[in-house]
Amino acid sequence: MERLGIQLTHVAPERATGSMPVEGNTQPAGLLHGGASVTLAETLGSIAAQLHAGTDRAAVGLEVNATHHRGVRSGSVHGVATALHLGRTTAAYEIVVTDDDGRRVCTARLTCMILAA
């Protein structure tokens, strides 16, 4: 989180939000790196899943996928992870990443497995 400049703004099992600067997280063509978008998405979803799991269990990533909709060259991107399923053994989230103008940059889906600690 520190290396990419991810800042959390809200964390709860049902929803987590945060932002990340584009500067320092670009690919050679100067656009936000797709891997950085996915890292923001997985970070938000994983933190929310861990809160759902509680202190006596652990949430681990099982599957992540992402669709990149548009490039971003400057400013920040903002992510919102919304729970799709909060179960006993799995938690799934849709994460929407937008630019400073509210345009969708990336849509990701994360599934975490909930394990006994």
Phi and psi restraints in degrees (range 20) as a CNS / XPLOR table:
assign (resid 1 and name C) (resid 2 and name N)
       (resid 2 and name CA) (resid 2 and name C) 1.0 -64.5 20.0 2
assign (resid 2 and name N) (resid 2 and name CA)
       (resid 2 and name C) (resid 3 and name N) 1.0 -44.2 20.0 2
assign (resid 2 and name C) (resid 3 and name N)
       (resid 3 and name CA) (resid 3 and name C) 1.0 -61.7 20.0 2
assign (resid 3 and name N) (resid 3 and name CA)
       (resid 3 and name C) (resid 4 and name N) 1.0 -37.7 20.0 2
assign (resid 3 and name C) (resid 4 and name N)
       (resid 4 and name CA) (resid 4 and name C) 1.0 -90.0 20.0 2
assign (resid 4 and name N) (resid 4 and name CA)
       (resid 4 and name C) (resid 5 and name N) 1.0 -7.8 20.0 2
assign (resid 4 and name C) (resid 5 and name N)
       (resid 5 and name CA) (resid 5 and name C) 1.0 77.6 20.0 2
assign (resid 5 and name N) (resid 5 and name CA)
       (resid 5 and name C) (resid 6 and name N) 1.0 26.1 20.0 2
assign (resid 5 and name C) (resid 6 and name N)
       (resid 6 and name CA) (resid 6 and name C) 1.0 -72.1 20.0 2
assign (resid 6 and name N) (resid 6 and name CA)
       (resid 6 and name C) (resid 7 and name N) 1.0 128.3 20.0 2
assign (resid 6 and name C) (resid 7 and name N)
       (resid 7 and name CA) (resid 7 and name C) 1.0 -117.3 20.0 2
assign (resid 7 and name N) (resid 7 and name CA)
       (resid 7 and name C) (resid 8 and name N) 1.0 126.2 20.0 2
assign (resid 7 and name C) (resid 8 and name N)
       (resid 8 and name CA) (resid 8 and name C) 1.0 -84.8 20.0 2
assign (resid 8 and name N) (resid 8 and name CA)
       (resid 8 and name C) (resid 9 and name N) 1.0 138.9 20.0 2
assign (resid 8 and name C) (resid 9 and name N)
       (resid 9 and name CA) (resid 9 and name C) 1.0 -116.1 20.0 2
assign (resid 9 and name N) (resid 9 and name CA)
       (resid 9 and name C) (resid 10 and name N) 1.0 -23.0 20.0 2
assign (resid 9 and name C) (resid 10 and name N)
       (resid 10 and name CA) (resid 10 and name C) 1.0 -158.2 20.0 2
assign (resid 10 and name N) (resid 10 and name CA)
       (resid 10 and name C) (resid 11 and name N) 1.0 135.5 20.0 2
assign (resid 10 and name C) (resid 11 and name N)
       (resid 11 and name CA) (resid 11 and name C) 1.0 -136.9 20.0 2
assign (resid 11 and name N) (resid 11 and name CA)
       (resid 11 and name C) (resid 12 and name N) 1.0 128.7 20.0 2
assign (resid 11 and name C) (resid 12 and name N)
       (resid 12 and name CA) (resid 12 and name C) 1.0 -158.3 20.0 2
assign (resid 12 and name N) (resid 12 and name CA)
       (resid 12 and name C) (resid 13 and name N) 1.0 160.1 20.0 2
assign (resid 12 and name C) (resid 13 and name N)
       (resid 13 and name CA) (resid 13 and name C) 1.0 -58.5 20.0 2
assign (resid 13 and name N) (resid 13 and name CA)
       (resid 13 and name C) (resid 14 and name N) 1.0 -33.7 20.0 2
assign (resid 13 and name C) (resid 14 and name N)
       (resid 14 and name CA) (resid 14 and name C) 1.0 -85.1 20.0 2
assign (resid 14 and name N) (resid 14 and name CA)
       (resid 14 and name C) (resid 15 and name N) 1.0 -22.2 20.0 2
assign (resid 14 and name C) (resid 15 and name N)
       (resid 15 and name CA) (resid 15 and name C) 1.0 -161.6 20.0 2
assign (resid 15 and name N) (resid 15 and name CA)
       (resid 15 and name C) (resid 16 and name N) 1.0 135.9 20.0 2
assign (resid 15 and name C) (resid 16 and name N)
       (resid 16 and name CA) (resid 16 and name C) 1.0 -135.6 20.0 2
assign (resid 16 and name N) (resid 16 and name CA)
       (resid 16 and name C) (resid 17 and name N) 1.0 142.3 20.0 2
assign (resid 16 and name C) (resid 17 and name N)
       (resid 17 and name CA) (resid 17 and name C) 1.0 -132.9 20.0 2
assign (resid 17 and name N) (resid 17 and name CA)
       (resid 17 and name C) (resid 18 and name N) 1.0 154.4 20.0 2
assign (resid 17 and name C) (resid 18 and name N)
       (resid 18 and name CA) (resid 18 and name C) 1.0 -171.8 20.0 2
assign (resid 18 and name N) (resid 18 and name CA)
       (resid 18 and name C) (resid 19 and name N) 1.0 175.7 20.0 2
assign (resid 18 and name C) (resid 19 and name N)
       (resid 19 and name CA) (resid 19 and name C) 1.0 -140.6 20.0 2
assign (resid 19 and name N) (resid 19 and name CA)
       (resid 19 and name C) (resid 20 and name N) 1.0 167.4 20.0 2
assign (resid 19 and name C) (resid 20 and name N)
       (resid 20 and name CA) (resid 20 and name C) 1.0 -153.6 20.0 2
assign (resid 20 and name N) (resid 20 and name CA)
       (resid 20 and name C) (resid 21 and name N) 1.0 138.4 20.0 2
assign (resid 20 and name C) (resid 21 and name N)
       (resid 21 and name CA) (resid 21 and name C) 1.0 -73.1 20.0 2
assign (resid 21 and name N) (resid 21 and name CA)
       (resid 21 and name C) (resid 22 and name N) 1.0 149.4 20.0 2
assign (resid 21 and name C) (resid 22 and name N)
       (resid 22 and name CA) (resid 22 and name C) 1.0 -75.4 20.0 2
assign (resid 22 and name N) (resid 22 and name CA)
       (resid 22 and name C) (resid 23 and name N) 1.0 -43.1 20.0 2
assign (resid 22 and name C) (resid 23 and name N)
       (resid 23 and name CA) (resid 23 and name C) 1.0 -57.2 20.0 2
assign (resid 23 and name N) (resid 23 and name CA)
       (resid 23 and name C) (resid 24 and name N) 1.0 130.4 20.0 2
assign (resid 23 and name C) (resid 24 and name N)
       (resid 24 and name CA) (resid 24 and name C) 1.0 89.9 20.0 2
assign (resid 24 and name N) (resid 24 and name CA)
       (resid 24 and name C) (resid 25 and name N) 1.0 -8.5 20.0 2
assign (resid 24 and name C) (resid 25 and name N)
       (resid 25 and name CA) (resid 25 and name C) 1.0 -125.6 20.0 2
assign (resid 25 and name N) (resid 25 and name CA)
       (resid 25 and name C) (resid 26 and name N) 1.0 37.5 20.0 2
assign (resid 25 and name C) (resid 26 and name N)
       (resid 26 and name CA) (resid 26 and name C) 1.0 -107.6 20.0 2
assign (resid 26 and name N) (resid 26 and name CA)
       (resid 26 and name C) (resid 27 and name N) 1.0 160.8 20.0 2
assign (resid 26 and name C) (resid 27 and name N)
       (resid 27 and name CA) (resid 27 and name C) 1.0 -93.7 20.0 2
assign (resid 27 and name N) (resid 27 and name CA)
       (resid 27 and name C) (resid 28 and name N) 1.0 175.2 20.0 2
assign (resid 27 and name C) (resid 28 and name N)
       (resid 28 and name CA) (resid 28 and name C) 1.0 -55.7 20.0 2
assign (resid 28 and name N) (resid 28 and name CA)
       (resid 28 and name C) (resid 29 and name N) 1.0 -26.9 20.0 2
assign (resid 28 and name C) (resid 29 and name N)
       (resid 29 and name CA) (resid 29 and name C) 1.0 -81.4 20.0 2
assign (resid 29 and name N) (resid 29 and name CA)
       (resid 29 and name C) (resid 30 and name N) 1.0 0.0 20.0 2
assign (resid 29 and name C) (resid 30 and name N)
       (resid 30 and name CA) (resid 30 and name C) 1.0 90.4 20.0 2
assign (resid 30 and name N) (resid 30 and name CA)
       (resid 30 and name C) (resid 31 and name N) 1.0 3.4 20.0 2
assign (resid 30 and name C) (resid 31 and name N)
       (resid 31 and name CA) (resid 31 and name C) 1.0 -93.5 20.0 2
assign (resid 31 and name N) (resid 31 and name CA)
       (resid 31 and name C) (resid 32 and name N) 1.0 154.9 20.0 2
assign (resid 31 and name C) (resid 32 and name N)
       (resid 32 and name CA) (resid 32 and name C) 1.0 -53.2 20.0 2
assign (resid 32 and name N) (resid 32 and name CA)
       (resid 32 and name C) (resid 33 and name N) 1.0 128.8 20.0 2
assign (resid 32 and name C) (resid 33 and name N)
       (resid 33 and name CA) (resid 33 and name C) 1.0 -68.3 20.0 2
assign (resid 33 and name N) (resid 33 and name CA)
       (resid 33 and name C) (resid 34 and name N) 1.0 132.6 20.0 2
assign (resid 33 and name C) (resid 34 and name N)
       (resid 34 and name CA) (resid 34 and name C) 1.0 -57.8 20.0 2
assign (resid 34 and name N) (resid 34 and name CA)
       (resid 34 and name C) (resid 35 and name N) 1.0 -35.1 20.0 2
assign (resid 34 and name C) (resid 35 and name N)
       (resid 35 and name CA) (resid 35 and name C) 1.0 -65.0 20.0 2
assign (resid 35 and name N) (resid 35 and name CA)
       (resid 35 and name C) (resid 36 and name N) 1.0 -30.8 20.0 2
assign (resid 35 and name C) (resid 36 and name N)
       (resid 36 and name CA) (resid 36 and name C) 1.0 -69.5 20.0 2
assign (resid 36 and name N) (resid 36 and name CA)
       (resid 36 and name C) (resid 37 and name N) 1.0 -40.4 20.0 2
assign (resid 36 and name C) (resid 37 and name N)
       (resid 37 and name CA) (resid 37 and name C) 1.0 -60.5 20.0 2
assign (resid 37 and name N) (resid 37 and name CA)
       (resid 37 and name C) (resid 38 and name N) 1.0 -43.7 20.0 2
assign (resid 37 and name C) (resid 38 and name N)
       (resid 38 and name CA) (resid 38 and name C) 1.0 -66.9 20.0 2
assign (resid 38 and name N) (resid 38 and name CA)
       (resid 38 and name C) (resid 39 and name N) 1.0 -37.2 20.0 2
assign (resid 38 and name C) (resid 39 and name N)
       (resid 39 and name CA) (resid 39 and name C) 1.0 -64.0 20.0 2
assign (resid 39 and name N) (resid 39 and name CA)
       (resid 39 and name C) (resid 40 and name N) 1.0 -43.4 20.0 2
assign (resid 39 and name C) (resid 40 and name N)
       (resid 40 and name CA) (resid 40 and name C) 1.0 -59.1 20.0 2
assign (resid 40 and name N) (resid 40 and name CA)
       (resid 40 and name C) (resid 41 and name N) 1.0 -47.2 20.0 2
assign (resid 40 and name C) (resid 41 and name N)
       (resid 41 and name CA) (resid 41 and name C) 1.0 -61.2 20.0 2
assign (resid 41 and name N) (resid 41 and name CA)
       (resid 41 and name C) (resid 42 and name N) 1.0 -48.4 20.0 2
assign (resid 41 and name C) (resid 42 and name N)
       (resid 42 and name CA) (resid 42 and name C) 1.0 -67.5 20.0 2
assign (resid 42 and name N) (resid 42 and name CA)
       (resid 42 and name C) (resid 43 and name N) 1.0 -34.9 20.0 2
assign (resid 42 and name C) (resid 43 and name N)
       (resid 43 and name CA) (resid 43 and name C) 1.0 -61.7 20.0 2
assign (resid 43 and name N) (resid 43 and name CA)
       (resid 43 and name C) (resid 44 and name N) 1.0 -49.2 20.0 2
assign (resid 43 and name C) (resid 44 and name N)
       (resid 44 and name CA) (resid 44 and name C) 1.0 -63.4 20.0 2
assign (resid 44 and name N) (resid 44 and name CA)
       (resid 44 and name C) (resid 45 and name N) 1.0 -46.4 20.0 2
assign (resid 44 and name C) (resid 45 and name N)
       (resid 45 and name CA) (resid 45 and name C) 1.0 -65.5 20.0 2
assign (resid 45 and name N) (resid 45 and name CA)
       (resid 45 and name C) (resid 46 and name N) 1.0 -39.3 20.0 2
assign (resid 45 and name C) (resid 46 and name N)
       (resid 46 and name CA) (resid 46 and name C) 1.0 -67.7 20.0 2
assign (resid 46 and name N) (resid 46 and name CA)
       (resid 46 and name C) (resid 47 and name N) 1.0 -38.8 20.0 2
assign (resid 46 and name C) (resid 47 and name N)
       (resid 47 and name CA) (resid 47 and name C) 1.0 -66.1 20.0 2
assign (resid 47 and name N) (resid 47 and name CA)
       (resid 47 and name C) (resid 48 and name N) 1.0 -43.8 20.0 2
assign (resid 47 and name C) (resid 48 and name N)
       (resid 48 and name CA) (resid 48 and name C) 1.0 -62.2 20.0 2
assign (resid 48 and name N) (resid 48 and name CA)
       (resid 48 and name C) (resid 49 and name N) 1.0 -41.8 20.0 2
assign (resid 48 and name C) (resid 49 and name N)
       (resid 49 and name CA) (resid 49 and name C) 1.0 -64.3 20.0 2
assign (resid 49 and name N) (resid 49 and name CA)
       (resid 49 and name C) (resid 50 and name N) 1.0 -38.1 20.0 2
assign (resid 49 and name C) (resid 50 and name N)
       (resid 50 and name CA) (resid 50 and name C) 1.0 -65.8 20.0 2
assign (resid 50 and name N) (resid 50 and name CA)
       (resid 50 and name C) (resid 51 and name N) 1.0 -38.3 20.0 2
assign (resid 50 and name C) (resid 51 and name N)
       (resid 51 and name CA) (resid 51 and name C) 1.0 -64.1 20.0 2
assign (resid 51 and name N) (resid 51 and name CA)
       (resid 51 and name C) (resid 52 and name N) 1.0 -38.4 20.0 2
assign (resid 51 and name C) (resid 52 and name N)
       (resid 52 and name CA) (resid 52 and name C) 1.0 -64.0 20.0 2
assign (resid 52 and name N) (resid 52 and name CA)
       (resid 52 and name C) (resid 53 and name N) 1.0 -41.4 20.0 2
assign (resid 52 and name C) (resid 53 and name N)
       (resid 53 and name CA) (resid 53 and name C) 1.0 -65.2 20.0 2
assign (resid 53 and name N) (resid 53 and name CA)
       (resid 53 and name C) (resid 54 and name N) 1.0 -35.2 20.0 2
assign (resid 53 and name C) (resid 54 and name N)
       (resid 54 and name CA) (resid 54 and name C) 1.0 87.8 20.0 2
assign (resid 54 and name N) (resid 54 and name CA)
       (resid 54 and name C) (resid 55 and name N) 1.0 178.4 20.0 2
assign (resid 54 and name C) (resid 55 and name N)
       (resid 55 and name CA) (resid 55 and name C) 1.0 -77.0 20.0 2
assign (resid 55 and name N) (resid 55 and name CA)
       (resid 55 and name C) (resid 56 and name N) 1.0 -17.4 20.0 2
assign (resid 55 and name C) (resid 56 and name N)
       (resid 56 and name CA) (resid 56 and name C) 1.0 -96.6 20.0 2
assign (resid 56 and name N) (resid 56 and name CA)
       (resid 56 and name C) (resid 57 and name N) 1.0 2.1 20.0 2
assign (resid 56 and name C) (resid 57 and name N)
       (resid 57 and name CA) (resid 57 and name C) 1.0 -135.7 20.0 2
assign (resid 57 and name N) (resid 57 and name CA)
       (resid 57 and name C) (resid 58 and name N) 1.0 166.9 20.0 2
assign (resid 57 and name C) (resid 58 and name N)
       (resid 58 and name CA) (resid 58 and name C) 1.0 -123.7 20.0 2
assign (resid 58 and name N) (resid 58 and name CA)
       (resid 58 and name C) (resid 59 and name N) 1.0 139.4 20.0 2
assign (resid 58 and name C) (resid 59 and name N)
       (resid 59 and name CA) (resid 59 and name C) 1.0 -101.3 20.0 2
assign (resid 59 and name N) (resid 59 and name CA)
       (resid 59 and name C) (resid 60 and name N) 1.0 127.0 20.0 2
assign (resid 59 and name C) (resid 60 and name N)
       (resid 60 and name CA) (resid 60 and name C) 1.0 -127.1 20.0 2
assign (resid 60 and name N) (resid 60 and name CA)
       (resid 60 and name C) (resid 61 and name N) 1.0 143.7 20.0 2
assign (resid 60 and name C) (resid 61 and name N)
       (resid 61 and name CA) (resid 61 and name C) 1.0 -64.8 20.0 2
assign (resid 61 and name N) (resid 61 and name CA)
       (resid 61 and name C) (resid 62 and name N) 1.0 133.2 20.0 2
assign (resid 61 and name C) (resid 62 and name N)
       (resid 62 and name CA) (resid 62 and name C) 1.0 -109.8 20.0 2
assign (resid 62 and name N) (resid 62 and name CA)
       (resid 62 and name C) (resid 63 and name N) 1.0 -39.6 20.0 2
assign (resid 62 and name C) (resid 63 and name N)
       (resid 63 and name CA) (resid 63 and name C) 1.0 -158.2 20.0 2
assign (resid 63 and name N) (resid 63 and name CA)
       (resid 63 and name C) (resid 64 and name N) 1.0 139.7 20.0 2
assign (resid 63 and name C) (resid 64 and name N)
       (resid 64 and name CA) (resid 64 and name C) 1.0 -138.7 20.0 2
assign (resid 64 and name N) (resid 64 and name CA)
       (resid 64 and name C) (resid 65 and name N) 1.0 140.1 20.0 2
assign (resid 64 and name C) (resid 65 and name N)
       (resid 65 and name CA) (resid 65 and name C) 1.0 -141.9 20.0 2
assign (resid 65 and name N) (resid 65 and name CA)
       (resid 65 and name C) (resid 66 and name N) 1.0 158.2 20.0 2
assign (resid 65 and name C) (resid 66 and name N)
       (resid 66 and name CA) (resid 66 and name C) 1.0 -150.6 20.0 2
assign (resid 66 and name N) (resid 66 and name CA)
       (resid 66 and name C) (resid 67 and name N) 1.0 145.5 20.0 2
assign (resid 66 and name C) (resid 67 and name N)
       (resid 67 and name CA) (resid 67 and name C) 1.0 -116.9 20.0 2
assign (resid 67 and name N) (resid 67 and name CA)
       (resid 67 and name C) (resid 68 and name N) 1.0 126.4 20.0 2
assign (resid 67 and name C) (resid 68 and name N)
       (resid 68 and name CA) (resid 68 and name C) 1.0 -96.8 20.0 2
assign (resid 68 and name N) (resid 68 and name CA)
       (resid 68 and name C) (resid 69 and name N) 1.0 121.9 20.0 2
assign (resid 68 and name C) (resid 69 and name N)
       (resid 69 and name CA) (resid 69 and name C) 1.0 -98.2 20.0 2
assign (resid 69 and name N) (resid 69 and name CA)
       (resid 69 and name C) (resid 70 and name N) 1.0 -32.9 20.0 2
assign (resid 69 and name C) (resid 70 and name N)
       (resid 70 and name CA) (resid 70 and name C) 1.0 -156.0 20.0 2
assign (resid 70 and name N) (resid 70 and name CA)
       (resid 70 and name C) (resid 71 and name N) 1.0 156.7 20.0 2
assign (resid 70 and name C) (resid 71 and name N)
       (resid 71 and name CA) (resid 71 and name C) 1.0 -87.9 20.0 2
assign (resid 71 and name N) (resid 71 and name CA)
       (resid 71 and name C) (resid 72 and name N) 1.0 153.8 20.0 2
assign (resid 71 and name C) (resid 72 and name N)
       (resid 72 and name CA) (resid 72 and name C) 1.0 -133.1 20.0 2
assign (resid 72 and name N) (resid 72 and name CA)
       (resid 72 and name C) (resid 73 and name N) 1.0 134.1 20.0 2
assign (resid 72 and name C) (resid 73 and name N)
       (resid 73 and name CA) (resid 73 and name C) 1.0 -109.5 20.0 2
assign (resid 73 and name N) (resid 73 and name CA)
       (resid 73 and name C) (resid 74 and name N) 1.0 -18.3 20.0 2
assign (resid 73 and name C) (resid 74 and name N)
       (resid 74 and name CA) (resid 74 and name C) 1.0 -153.9 20.0 2
assign (resid 74 and name N) (resid 74 and name CA)
       (resid 74 and name C) (resid 75 and name N) 1.0 173.5 20.0 2
assign (resid 74 and name C) (resid 75 and name N)
       (resid 75 and name CA) (resid 75 and name C) 1.0 82.4 20.0 2
assign (resid 75 and name N) (resid 75 and name CA)
       (resid 75 and name C) (resid 76 and name N) 1.0 -144.1 20.0 2
assign (resid 75 and name C) (resid 76 and name N)
       (resid 76 and name CA) (resid 76 and name C) 1.0 -131.8 20.0 2
assign (resid 76 and name N) (resid 76 and name CA)
       (resid 76 and name C) (resid 77 and name N) 1.0 163.0 20.0 2
assign (resid 76 and name C) (resid 77 and name N)
       (resid 77 and name CA) (resid 77 and name C) 1.0 -119.0 20.0 2
assign (resid 77 and name N) (resid 77 and name CA)
       (resid 77 and name C) (resid 78 and name N) 1.0 153.0 20.0 2
assign (resid 77 and name C) (resid 78 and name N)
       (resid 78 and name CA) (resid 78 and name C) 1.0 -129.6 20.0 2
assign (resid 78 and name N) (resid 78 and name CA)
       (resid 78 and name C) (resid 79 and name N) 1.0 131.8 20.0 2
assign (resid 78 and name C) (resid 79 and name N)
       (resid 79 and name CA) (resid 79 and name C) 1.0 -115.4 20.0 2
assign (resid 79 and name N) (resid 79 and name CA)
       (resid 79 and name C) (resid 80 and name N) 1.0 144.2 20.0 2
assign (resid 79 and name C) (resid 80 and name N)
       (resid 80 and name CA) (resid 80 and name C) 1.0 -130.3 20.0 2
assign (resid 80 and name N) (resid 80 and name CA)
       (resid 80 and name C) (resid 81 and name N) 1.0 115.9 20.0 2
assign (resid 80 and name C) (resid 81 and name N)
       (resid 81 and name CA) (resid 81 and name C) 1.0 -99.2 20.0 2
assign (resid 81 and name N) (resid 81 and name CA)
       (resid 81 and name C) (resid 82 and name N) 1.0 120.7 20.0 2
assign (resid 81 and name C) (resid 82 and name N)
       (resid 82 and name CA) (resid 82 and name C) 1.0 -117.0 20.0 2
assign (resid 82 and name N) (resid 82 and name CA)
       (resid 82 and name C) (resid 83 and name N) 1.0 129.0 20.0 2
assign (resid 82 and name C) (resid 83 and name N)
       (resid 83 and name CA) (resid 83 and name C) 1.0 -64.6 20.0 2
assign (resid 83 and name N) (resid 83 and name CA)
       (resid 83 and name C) (resid 84 and name N) 1.0 132.7 20.0 2
assign (resid 83 and name C) (resid 84 and name N)
       (resid 84 and name CA) (resid 84 and name C) 1.0 -100.5 20.0 2
assign (resid 84 and name N) (resid 84 and name CA)
       (resid 84 and name C) (resid 85 and name N) 1.0 -32.1 20.0 2
assign (resid 84 and name C) (resid 85 and name N)
       (resid 85 and name CA) (resid 85 and name C) 1.0 -153.9 20.0 2
assign (resid 85 and name N) (resid 85 and name CA)
       (resid 85 and name C) (resid 86 and name N) 1.0 128.1 20.0 2
assign (resid 85 and name C) (resid 86 and name N)
       (resid 86 and name CA) (resid 86 and name C) 1.0 -123.8 20.0 2
assign (resid 86 and name N) (resid 86 and name CA)
       (resid 86 and name C) (resid 87 and name N) 1.0 90.9 20.0 2
assign (resid 86 and name C) (resid 87 and name N)
       (resid 87 and name CA) (resid 87 and name C) 1.0 -105.7 20.0 2
assign (resid 87 and name N) (resid 87 and name CA)
       (resid 87 and name C) (resid 88 and name N) 1.0 -174.4 20.0 2
assign (resid 87 and name C) (resid 88 and name N)
       (resid 88 and name CA) (resid 88 and name C) 1.0 -73.2 20.0 2
assign (resid 88 and name N) (resid 88 and name CA)
       (resid 88 and name C) (resid 89 and name N) 1.0 -36.1 20.0 2
assign (resid 88 and name C) (resid 89 and name N)
       (resid 89 and name CA) (resid 89 and name C) 1.0 -116.7 20.0 2
assign (resid 89 and name N) (resid 89 and name CA)
       (resid 89 and name C) (resid 90 and name N) 1.0 -11.0 20.0 2
assign (resid 89 and name C) (resid 90 and name N)
       (resid 90 and name CA) (resid 90 and name C) 1.0 -141.6 20.0 2
assign (resid 90 and name N) (resid 90 and name CA)
       (resid 90 and name C) (resid 91 and name N) 1.0 155.7 20.0 2
assign (resid 90 and name C) (resid 91 and name N)
       (resid 91 and name CA) (resid 91 and name C) 1.0 -138.1 20.0 2
assign (resid 91 and name N) (resid 91 and name CA)
       (resid 91 and name C) (resid 92 and name N) 1.0 134.0 20.0 2
assign (resid 91 and name C) (resid 92 and name N)
       (resid 92 and name CA) (resid 92 and name C) 1.0 -126.3 20.0 2
assign (resid 92 and name N) (resid 92 and name CA)
       (resid 92 and name C) (resid 93 and name N) 1.0 142.7 20.0 2
assign (resid 92 and name C) (resid 93 and name N)
       (resid 93 and name CA) (resid 93 and name C) 1.0 -134.6 20.0 2
assign (resid 93 and name N) (resid 93 and name CA)
       (resid 93 and name C) (resid 94 and name N) 1.0 145.9 20.0 2
assign (resid 93 and name C) (resid 94 and name N)
       (resid 94 and name CA) (resid 94 and name C) 1.0 -102.8 20.0 2
assign (resid 94 and name N) (resid 94 and name CA)
       (resid 94 and name C) (resid 95 and name N) 1.0 130.9 20.0 2
assign (resid 94 and name C) (resid 95 and name N)
       (resid 95 and name CA) (resid 95 and name C) 1.0 -119.9 20.0 2
assign (resid 95 and name N) (resid 95 and name CA)
       (resid 95 and name C) (resid 96 and name N) 1.0 123.1 20.0 2
assign (resid 95 and name C) (resid 96 and name N)
       (resid 96 and name CA) (resid 96 and name C) 1.0 -108.0 20.0 2
assign (resid 96 and name N) (resid 96 and name CA)
       (resid 96 and name C) (resid 97 and name N) 1.0 126.2 20.0 2
assign (resid 96 and name C) (resid 97 and name N)
       (resid 97 and name CA) (resid 97 and name C) 1.0 -110.1 20.0 2
assign (resid 97 and name N) (resid 97 and name CA)
       (resid 97 and name C) (resid 98 and name N) 1.0 127.7 20.0 2
assign (resid 97 and name C) (resid 98 and name N)
       (resid 98 and name CA) (resid 98 and name C) 1.0 -124.8 20.0 2
assign (resid 98 and name N) (resid 98 and name CA)
       (resid 98 and name C) (resid 99 and name N) 1.0 162.2 20.0 2
assign (resid 98 and name C) (resid 99 and name N)
       (resid 99 and name CA) (resid 99 and name C) 1.0 -89.1 20.0 2
assign (resid 99 and name N) (resid 99 and name CA)
       (resid 99 and name C) (resid 100 and name N) 1.0 -175.9 20.0 2
assign (resid 99 and name C) (resid 100 and name N)
       (resid 100 and name CA) (resid 100 and name C) 1.0 -63.1 20.0 2
assign (resid 100 and name N) (resid 100 and name CA)
       (resid 100 and name C) (resid 101 and name N) 1.0 -21.3 20.0 2
assign (resid 100 and name C) (resid 101 and name N)
       (resid 101 and name CA) (resid 101 and name C) 1.0 -93.8 20.0 2
assign (resid 101 and name N) (resid 101 and name CA)
       (resid 101 and name C) (resid 102 and name N) 1.0 6.8 20.0 2
assign (resid 101 and name C) (resid 102 and name N)
       (resid 102 and name CA) (resid 102 and name C) 1.0 81.5 20.0 2
assign (resid 102 and name N) (resid 102 and name CA)
       (resid 102 and name C) (resid 103 and name N) 1.0 8.3 20.0 2
assign (resid 102 and name C) (resid 103 and name N)
       (resid 103 and name CA) (resid 103 and name C) 1.0 -82.4 20.0 2
assign (resid 103 and name N) (resid 103 and name CA)
       (resid 103 and name C) (resid 104 and name N) 1.0 137.1 20.0 2
assign (resid 103 and name C) (resid 104 and name N)
       (resid 104 and name CA) (resid 104 and name C) 1.0 -68.2 20.0 2
assign (resid 104 and name N) (resid 104 and name CA)
       (resid 104 and name C) (resid 105 and name N) 1.0 126.1 20.0 2
assign (resid 104 and name C) (resid 105 and name N)
       (resid 105 and name CA) (resid 105 and name C) 1.0 -101.0 20.0 2
assign (resid 105 and name N) (resid 105 and name CA)
       (resid 105 and name C) (resid 106 and name N) 1.0 -39.3 20.0 2
assign (resid 105 and name C) (resid 106 and name N)
       (resid 106 and name CA) (resid 106 and name C) 1.0 -154.1 20.0 2
assign (resid 106 and name N) (resid 106 and name CA)
       (resid 106 and name C) (resid 107 and name N) 1.0 142.8 20.0 2
assign (resid 106 and name C) (resid 107 and name N)
       (resid 107 and name CA) (resid 107 and name C) 1.0 -121.3 20.0 2
assign (resid 107 and name N) (resid 107 and name CA)
       (resid 107 and name C) (resid 108 and name N) 1.0 126.1 20.0 2
assign (resid 107 and name C) (resid 108 and name N)
       (resid 108 and name CA) (resid 108 and name C) 1.0 -126.4 20.0 2
assign (resid 108 and name N) (resid 108 and name CA)
       (resid 108 and name C) (resid 109 and name N) 1.0 159.0 20.0 2
assign (resid 108 and name C) (resid 109 and name N)
       (resid 109 and name CA) (resid 109 and name C) 1.0 -132.9 20.0 2
assign (resid 109 and name N) (resid 109 and name CA)
       (resid 109 and name C) (resid 110 and name N) 1.0 132.8 20.0 2
assign (resid 109 and name C) (resid 110 and name N)
       (resid 110 and name CA) (resid 110 and name C) 1.0 -126.4 20.0 2
assign (resid 110 and name N) (resid 110 and name CA)
       (resid 110 and name C) (resid 111 and name N) 1.0 133.6 20.0 2
assign (resid 110 and name C) (resid 111 and name N)
       (resid 111 and name CA) (resid 111 and name C) 1.0 -117.8 20.0 2
assign (resid 111 and name N) (resid 111 and name CA)
       (resid 111 and name C) (resid 112 and name N) 1.0 129.2 20.0 2
assign (resid 111 and name C) (resid 112 and name N)
       (resid 112 and name CA) (resid 112 and name C) 1.0 -115.1 20.0 2
assign (resid 112 and name N) (resid 112 and name CA)
       (resid 112 and name C) (resid 113 and name N) 1.0 144.4 20.0 2
assign (resid 112 and name C) (resid 113 and name N)
       (resid 113 and name CA) (resid 113 and name C) 1.0 -94.5 20.0 2
assign (resid 113 and name N) (resid 113 and name CA)
       (resid 113 and name C) (resid 114 and name N) 1.0 139.2 20.0 2
assign (resid 113 and name C) (resid 114 and name N)
       (resid 114 and name CA) (resid 114 and name C) 1.0 -101.4 20.0 2
assign (resid 114 and name N) (resid 114 and name CA)
       (resid 114 and name C) (resid 115 and name N) 1.0 119.4 20.0 2
assign (resid 114 and name C) (resid 115 and name N)
       (resid 115 and name CA) (resid 115 and name C) 1.0 -113.4 20.0 2
assign (resid 115 and name N) (resid 115 and name CA)
       (resid 115 and name C) (resid 116 and name N) 1.0 151.8 20.0 2
assign (resid 115 and name C) (resid 116 and name N)
       (resid 116 and name CA) (resid 116 and name C) 1.0 -67.3 20.0 2
assign (resid 116 and name N) (resid 116 and name CA)
       (resid 116 and name C) (resid 117 and name N) 1.0 139.5 20.0 2
